[in-house]
Amino acid sequence: QVQLVESGGGLVQPGGSLKLSCAASRNVYIMGWYRQAPGAQRELVADITVTDRTNYADSVKGRFTISRDFPNNTMYLQMNSLKPEDTAVYYCHTEYPSAWGQGTQVTVSS
């Protein structure tokens, strides 16, 4: 199974920025970021395909940017203008094969 290593989470004030990274142990077709807040369902934040097609949740459009470094099997999520409602555990996800990272906590608070 593909191994995923996430990094970059932390505590940031509203309006601040964070950059998440996900390193995969092999090439995959799709890489994406999901997030899950306490008591909520896990939801797609953004994903990127092998053809560099990107999709974003409406709540993050214009603020988040997903990118992918194919030679190094690494994906990034640049998060700007962060809001308290962005607070969640962010998970790296891949297809095919399917895999989930352990998650990294993002907290946006004053």
Secondary structure, 3 states (H helix, E strand, C coil): CCCEEEECCEEECCCCCEEEEEEECCCCCEEEEEEECCCCCCEEEEEEECCCCEEECCCCCCCEEEEEEHHHCEEEEEECCCCHHHCEEEEEEEECCCEECCCEEEEECC
